[in-house]
Amino acid sequence: MKIKETEAAIEAILFAMGGSVELPRIARAIGVDEKTTGRIIRNMMDRYQEENRGIQIIELENSCLLYTSDAADDLIG
């Protein structure tokens, strides 16, 4: 799976679950080891912040959660 497809799969998993998802579960779902999955997610987190995106990924211990960002909150009011 290419990196963009992997990132899209991670976004879809986090969105569909609607809550925090354990890193090992994400790794199994995308067929990538946990260490690499964690790196991909941290890169996504950094990029979302740099691009001032409307969503962010929050890391909670050994899980992740898709959440609206401060930028989106400011627009929504």
Protein Blocks (a to p, Z undefined) as FASTA:
>chain_A
ZZklmmmmmmmmmmmnopacdfklmmmmnopafklmmmmmmmmmmmmmmnopabdcddeh
jaccddddfklmmmnZZ
